[in-house]
Structure formats: structure tokens, C-alpha cells
Amino acid sequence: MRYLLLLLIIIPASEIGILLLSGKTIGVWPTLLMIIFTGILGAYLAKKQGLETIRKAQEQMQYGQIPGDAILDGICILIGGTVLLTPGFITDALGFLLLAPPTRKFFKMLLIKGLKNWMNRGRITIIR
């Protein structure tokens, strides 16, 4: 929890600094256009990949399989799309990494590792 609080302070401060530097370097209007463009592109990519992930999950359920991988993809796409909608270059980079299938594998591994740690510590209870 303390890391989350630290991230909530450091990331916005870094974003503001980079946006100010970008505005000073390339200008205010190009910076604004880049922010708007990445937001629109992120929303488009998140919608496209999200619908594809839902289709995969439905297909797996039709064949009686558990759509675990599709659910993890959906979580990464949701987080990636959300951070892409926030203005800033750091969050945009993170969002595009979460939306790109090759780099999403790394984040899915981190997510699985974190969930296993939570379950082993007894912080998550699975009810069957």
C-alpha cells in the first residue's frame, strides 16, 4: 500500500515535469496534439484488443475451457487503455507496453506472480 501512495506522488510529478520540458522543447501545441493523439489511439487499440479478447474468452468457454489467459489479457488491456487515456508520456509508454501483445506477456507473468504471492500469504481466498 505504501508503494501505491509513493507512485501516486512520483508519477504525476514526473509527468508534469516531462510535459513542461516537452512544451518548452517542441512547443505547447505539438505537445497537446501528441497527448490527444495518444489518447485517441489508445482508446482505439484498447477497444479493438478488448473485443478480440472477449471473443477468445467466449470461444474458450464454448469448448469447456477456463479462459484464464484471456482474462489476464483483458486485465492488462483494461489497465493499458486506462493509463493511455491519462495525459502524460510516462503513462502513455506504460499503456502501449500493456497493449502490445509481445510485451504484455511480461506483465501477465508479473500479474500471475503477484496473485500467487497474495494467495500464498492468505490475502486472497478462493471459494469453490
C-alpha positions in Angstrom: 0.0 0.0 0.0 2.9 2.4 0.8 4.3 1.8 -2.7 1.0 2.8 -4.2 1.0 6.0 -2.3 4.5 6.7 -3.4 3.6 6.0 -7.0 0.6 8.4 -6.7 3.0 11.1 -5.8 6.0 10.4 -8.0 4.3 9.6 -11.4 2.1 12.7 -11.6 5.1 14.9 -10.6 7.3 13.2 -13.2 4.5 13.6 -15.8 4.2 17.3 -15.1 8.0 17.8 -15.4 8.2 15.9 -18.7 5.1 17.8 -20.1 6.7 21.1 -19.2 10.0 20.1 -20.7 8.2 18.9 -23.8 6.2 22.1 -24.1 9.4 24.1 -23.8 11.3 21.9 -26.3 8.8 21.2 -29.1 6.1 23.7 -28.2 2.8 23.8 -26.5 0.6 22.9 -29.5 2.7 19.9 -30.7 2.7 18.6 -27.1 -1.1 19.0 -26.8 -1.6 17.3 -30.1 0.6 14.4 -29.1 -1.3 13.9 -25.9 -4.6 14.0 -27.7 -3.4 11.6 -30.4 -2.1 9.0 -27.9 -5.4 9.2 -26.0 -7.4 8.5 -29.2 -5.0 5.8 -30.4 -5.0 4.2 -27.0 -8.8 4.1 -26.9 -9.0 2.6 -30.4 -6.4 -0.1 -29.6 -7.9 -0.9 -26.2 -11.4 -1.3 -27.8 -10.0 -3.4 -30.7 -7.9 -5.7 -28.5 -10.6 -5.8 -25.8 -13.2 -7.1 -28.2 -10.8 -9.7 -29.5 -10.0 -10.8 -26.0 -13.7 -11.2 -25.2 -14.2 -13.2 -28.4 -11.3 -15.5 -27.3 -12.8 -15.9 -23.9 -16.2 -16.8 -25.3 -14.6 -19.3 -27.7 -12.7 -21.0 -24.9 -15.8 -21.2 -22.7 -17.8 -22.8 -25.6 -15.2 -25.5 -25.7 -15.4 -26.0 -21.9 -12.0 -24.4 -21.2 -11.3 -21.9 -18.5 -10.3 -18.6 -20.2 -7.5 -17.8 -17.7 -5.1 -16.4 -20.3 -7.9 -14.3 -21.9 -8.8 -12.9 -18.5 -5.2 -11.8 -17.8 -5.1 -10.3 -21.3 -8.3 -8.4 -20.5 -6.9 -7.1 -17.2 -3.7 -5.8 -19.0 -5.8 -4.3 -21.8 -8.1 -2.5 -19.3 -5.1 -1.1 -17.4 -3.3 -0.2 -20.6 -6.3 1.6 -22.0 -6.9 3.5 -18.8 -3.4 4.8 -18.4 -3.3 5.7 -22.1 -6.3 8.0 -21.5 -4.5 9.9 -18.8 -2.3 12.7 -20.1 1.4 12.2 -20.0 4.2 10.4 -21.7 5.2 8.0 -18.9 1.7 6.6 -18.6 1.4 6.5 -22.4 4.6 4.4 -22.7 3.3 2.0 -20.0 -0.1 1.9 -21.7 1.4 1.0 -25.1 3.5 -1.7 -23.4 0.4 -3.2 -21.8 -1.5 -3.2 -25.1 1.3 -4.7 -27.2 0.9 -8.5 -27.2 4.7 -9.3 -27.1 5.3 -7.0 -24.1 2.0 -7.9 -22.4 3.4 -11.4 -21.7 5.9 -9.9 -19.3 3.2 -8.0 -17.4 1.0 -11.2 -17.3 3.9 -13.0 -15.7 4.2 -10.3 -13.1 0.4 -10.4 -12.5 0.5 -14.2 -12.1 3.4 -13.9 -9.7 1.7 -11.3 -7.6 -1.6 -13.2 -7.4 0.3 -16.3 -6.3 2.1 -14.4 -3.6 -1.2 -12.9 -2.4 -2.8 -16.4 -2.3 0.2 -17.9 -0.5 0.1 -15.2 2.1 -3.6 -15.8 2.7 -4.7 -12.4 1.4 -6.9 -13.8 -1.3 -9.4 -16.6 -0.6 -10.7 -18.7 -3.4 -14.2 -20.0 -2.7 -15.3 -23.1 -4.6 
